[in-house]
Structures are given as structure tokens and as C-alpha cells.
Amino acid sequence: MDEKVFYKALLKRIVWGDGASADEIEAVANKLRETPDNENNEILLSIVGSSYDLSYRELVEQFLDHNQPNVVRKALDILCMYWHLIPDYKREILHFLKGIEGDPENECRSLAVDIAGQYLLEHRESEFLRELIDIYEDKHARMLVDAEYICATPQDEEEAYLAAMEAFEAQLLAIKAYYALAYAVGYDVTVPASSNPYDLDLKKDTDPNVLRLAKERLERELKSDLTED
């Protein structure tokens, strides 16, 4: 049986609740150790992550520095969302929130936005909050999502495609930051009529109260940080 098919079948079995033996999980972990550039790394990490065995924590951590963003994203997802270890990875989350090279589609940054929003719902972390606000307010991103800007820029067909893709990624990230901020401040926002939350129009559909509340909270937390210092 093809390796990828085998690992997908194993992961499916785990997801469906049939589980995997300790020997099977260890075999997958060994595969990750022996071939860190394996084309199936994302699936292998998912299998290890689904075991909820924290003895593999250091192994998963190693993939936060991998050269493929989908693999890095999966490692971050396991550590922070599967295993609920967000407090132990604040530095790494902040690093990804700022954006990293080699992540053109913002896979890692997008997940970091989700993680930060979830964490801020019940915890204080002014650096997370500041980064989410910066992502949402980013003027370059706002310019990119403006169709008039794209159309007004002389481009050949390939440049036009790349500009459109960059605009799409910038808009998606800004929308995710908006929802993360709303979640963090406990503000109920309206989902577009299409029921797809990412169909949001940044110019027309966003509620200014979200940004206002987020900035007010950031100001309070920064003052509190100074008092504690």
C-alpha cells in the first residue's frame, strides 16, 4: 500500500474514534524523526497530535522551524489547539503573528490570528492584542484589497494574477483579525447574509465598535502592565 494512503487511513481511523495503538503512534513518530522532510509530514504530525500524548511535544516543536508552511502550521496547530499549550508558546505565536518569510499564503500567520483571538477571550496578553489591531488596520493590506488600486496598476497577465492573489490573502487575513478581535472583546458581530463569514466587505460590513473596544482594552492592559512593572 502506498505510504500516503496508509497514513491517511490510519488518521481516518483515529478521527472516527477507533484509535491507534501505542506502537503505531511510535512508528509514525519514528518516521518523523528519521525523515523530517517526508512529503507526508503534515499527515504524520496529525496522527501524533491526535494521540494527545505530550511525550511527543519536543518532536512536534522541531517542526515549528520547518521549511514548508503547511508543516509549520500543523505543528503550531497541534501544540496550541490540539494540546492547549498556548501559554507555553506565546513567543512563537507572536513571531507568526508578525509574519514570516516563506509563508506567501499566510498559513502560519492566519492560524496565529485564530490562536491569539481564542487566548484573549479569557486571558490578558497586550502583545497579541496589539498585533491583531495592527493586522486589521494595516494600510498596505487595505490598499491591496481595493480593486481600483489593482486595476490602476499597469500589469501583464501574470502580474495581475499575483496582485489579485495578494489582495485576496490580505483581505482574508484582515477579516480573520476582525473576527479574532470581536471574539477577544466578547462582541457579537453580524455574519454576512451568505453565511460565509469570509464574504465580509471590509469597507461596508465591519462594526467600528470592535476596533474601539479592542483599542480601549489595549490601553487598559498597557497601563496595567506599567503598574505591575
C-alpha positions as CSV (number, residue, x, y, z in Angstrom):
1,M,0.0,0.0,0.0
2,D,1.2,3.5,-0.9
3,E,2.6,5.3,2.3
4,K,0.3,8.3,1.9
5,V,-2.8,6.1,1.6
6,F,-1.7,4.1,4.6
7,Y,-1.2,7.1,6.8
8,K,-4.4,8.7,5.7
9,A,-6.3,5.5,6.5
10,L,-4.7,5.5,10.0
11,L,-5.6,9.1,10.6
12,K,-9.1,8.5,9.5
13,R,-9.4,5.6,11.9
14,I,-8.2,7.8,14.7
15,V,-10.6,10.6,13.8
16,W,-13.5,8.2,13.7
17,G,-12.8,7.1,17.2
18,D,-11.2,3.7,16.6
19,G,-7.9,4.9,17.9
20,A,-4.3,3.7,17.2
21,S,-2.1,1.5,19.2
22,A,0.9,3.0,21.1
23,D,3.2,1.0,18.7
24,E,1.5,2.5,15.7
25,I,1.9,6.1,17.1
26,E,5.5,5.4,17.9
27,A,6.2,4.1,14.4
28,V,4.8,7.3,13.0
29,A,6.9,9.4,15.4
30,N,10.0,7.5,14.3
31,K,9.1,8.2,10.7
32,L,9.1,11.9,11.6
33,R,12.4,11.7,13.4
34,E,14.1,9.7,10.6
35,T,12.8,11.7,7.6
36,P,12.0,15.3,8.7
37,D,11.4,16.3,5.1
38,N,9.0,13.5,4.3
39,E,6.3,14.6,1.9
40,N,3.7,13.1,4.3
41,N,4.8,15.2,7.3
42,E,1.5,17.0,7.7
43,I,-0.4,13.8,7.9
44,L,2.2,12.2,10.2
45,L,2.0,15.2,12.6
46,S,-1.8,15.0,12.6
47,I,-1.5,11.4,13.7
48,V,0.9,12.2,16.5
49,G,-1.2,15.2,17.5
50,S,-4.4,13.1,17.6
51,S,-2.8,10.8,20.1
52,Y,-2.7,13.6,22.7
53,D,0.5,12.1,24.0
54,L,2.6,15.0,25.3
55,S,5.7,12.9,25.4
56,Y,6.0,13.8,21.7
57,R,6.0,17.5,22.4
58,E,9.7,18.1,21.7
59,L,9.3,16.2,18.4
60,V,6.4,18.3,17.3
61,E,8.2,21.5,18.4
62,Q,11.0,20.8,15.9
63,F,8.6,21.3,13.0
64,L,8.0,24.9,14.0
65,D,11.2,25.7,12.1
66,H,10.4,23.5,9.1
67,N,10.8,25.0,5.6
68,Q,7.2,24.2,4.5
69,P,4.5,26.5,5.9
70,N,1.8,23.8,5.9
71,V,4.0,21.6,8.1
72,V,4.8,24.6,10.4
73,R,1.1,25.4,10.6
74,K,0.2,21.8,11.6
75,A,2.9,21.8,14.3
76,L,1.6,25.1,15.7
77,D,-2.0,23.8,15.5
78,I,-1.2,20.7,17.5
79,L,0.7,22.4,20.2
80,C,-1.8,25.3,20.7
81,M,-5.1,24.0,19.6
82,Y,-5.0,20.2,19.9
83,W,-2.9,20.2,23.1
84,H,-4.0,23.6,24.6
85,L,-0.4,24.7,25.3
86,I,-0.9,28.3,24.2
87,P,0.7,29.8,27.3
88,D,3.9,27.9,26.6
89,Y,4.2,29.2,23.1
90,K,3.4,32.9,23.3
91,R,6.8,33.9,21.9
92,E,6.3,31.6,18.8
93,I,2.7,32.8,18.3
94,L,3.8,36.4,18.4
95,H,6.6,35.6,15.9
96,F,4.0,34.1,13.5
97,L,1.6,37.0,14.0
98,K,4.2,39.3,12.7
99,G,4.5,37.2,9.5
100,I,7.4,35.1,8.4
101,E,9.3,34.6,5.2
102,G,8.4,31.5,3.2
103,D,4.7,31.8,4.1
104,P,3.3,33.5,1.0
105,E,-0.3,32.5,1.7
106,N,-0.2,33.4,5.3
107,E,-0.9,29.9,6.5
108,C,1.0,30.3,9.7
109,R,0.0,33.9,10.3
110,S,-3.6,33.1,9.8
111,L,-3.6,30.3,12.4
112,A,-1.7,32.5,14.8
113,V,-4.5,35.1,14.5
114,D,-7.1,32.5,15.4
115,I,-5.0,31.3,18.3
116,A,-4.4,34.8,19.7
117,G,-8.2,35.6,19.4
118,Q,-9.1,32.5,21.3
119,Y,-6.5,33.1,24.0
120,L,-7.5,36.7,24.5
121,L,-11.1,35.7,25.2
122,E,-10.1,34.5,28.7
123,H,-6.6,35.9,29.2
124,R,-4.7,39.1,29.0
125,E,-1.8,39.5,26.5
126,S,-1.3,43.0,25.3
127,E,1.2,42.0,22.6
128,F,-1.3,39.6,21.0
129,L,-4.0,42.3,21.1
130,R,-1.6,45.0,19.6
131,E,-0.6,42.7,16.7
132,L,-4.3,41.8,15.9
133,I,-5.1,45.5,15.8
134,D,-2.1,46.2,13.6
135,I,-3.1,43.4,11.2
136,Y,-6.6,44.7,10.9
137,E,-5.6,48.3,10.4
138,D,-2.7,47.6,8.1
139,K,-2.9,50.3,5.4
140,H,-1.0,48.4,2.8
141,A,-3.4,45.5,3.1
142,R,-6.4,47.9,2.8
143,M,-4.8,49.3,-0.4
144,L,-4.3,45.8,-1.8
145,V,-8.0,44.9,-1.3
146,D,-9.0,48.0,-3.2
147,A,-10.0,46.7,-6.7
148,E,-9.4,50.2,-8.0
149,Y,-5.8,50.1,-6.9
150,I,-5.2,46.7,-8.7
151,C,-6.9,47.9,-11.9
152,A,-5.0,51.2,-11.9
153,T,-1.6,49.5,-11.7
154,P,-0.1,48.6,-15.1
155,Q,0.5,44.8,-15.2
156,D,0.8,42.0,-17.5
157,E,-1.4,38.9,-17.1
158,E,0.9,37.2,-14.6
159,E,1.4,40.3,-12.5
160,A,-2.4,40.9,-12.5
161,Y,-2.9,37.3,-11.2
162,L,-0.3,37.7,-8.5
163,A,-1.8,41.1,-7.4
164,A,-5.2,39.6,-7.2
165,M,-3.9,36.7,-5.1
166,E,-2.0,39.0,-2.8
167,A,-5.2,41.1,-2.4
168,F,-7.2,38.0,-1.6
169,E,-4.7,36.9,1.1
170,A,-4.5,40.4,2.6
171,Q,-8.3,40.7,2.8
172,L,-8.7,37.2,4.3
173,L,-6.1,38.0,7.0
174,A,-7.7,41.3,7.8
175,I,-11.1,39.7,8.1
176,K,-9.7,37.0,10.4
177,A,-8.1,39.6,12.5
178,Y,-11.5,41.4,12.7
179,Y,-13.3,38.3,13.9
180,A,-10.4,37.5,16.3
181,L,-10.7,41.0,17.9
182,A,-14.5,40.7,18.1
183,Y,-14.1,37.3,19.8
184,A,-11.4,38.7,22.2
185,V,-13.6,41.6,23.4
186,G,-16.8,39.5,23.5
187,Y,-18.6,41.5,20.8
188,D,-21.2,39.7,18.7
189,V,-20.7,40.7,15.1
190,T,-23.1,40.1,12.2
191,V,-22.1,37.3,9.7
192,P,-22.7,38.2,6.0
193,A,-26.1,37.1,4.6
194,S,-24.2,34.4,2.5
195,S,-23.5,32.7,5.8
196,N,-19.8,32.6,4.8
197,P,-18.0,34.8,7.4
198,Y,-15.2,35.5,4.9
199,D,-17.5,37.2,2.4
200,L,-17.3,40.2,4.7
201,D,-16.8,43.5,3.0
202,L,-14.1,45.4,5.0
203,K,-15.5,48.7,3.9
204,K,-19.1,48.2,4.5
205,D,-19.7,45.3,6.9
206,T,-17.3,45.8,9.8
207,D,-18.6,47.3,13.0
208,P,-16.4,50.2,14.3
209,N,-17.2,49.2,17.9
210,V,-14.9,46.1,17.5
211,L,-11.9,48.2,16.9
212,R,-12.9,50.8,19.5
213,L,-13.3,48.2,22.2
214,A,-10.1,46.4,21.3
215,K,-8.1,49.7,21.5
216,E,-9.7,50.6,24.8
217,R,-8.8,47.2,26.2
218,L,-5.3,47.5,24.9
219,E,-4.9,50.9,26.6
220,R,-6.1,49.5,29.9
221,E,-3.8,46.5,29.7
222,L,-0.8,48.6,28.8
223,K,-1.5,50.8,31.8
224,S,-1.8,47.8,34.0
225,D,1.4,46.3,32.6
226,L,3.2,49.6,33.6
227,T,1.7,49.5,37.1
228,E,2.8,45.9,37.6
229,D,6.3,46.6,36.4
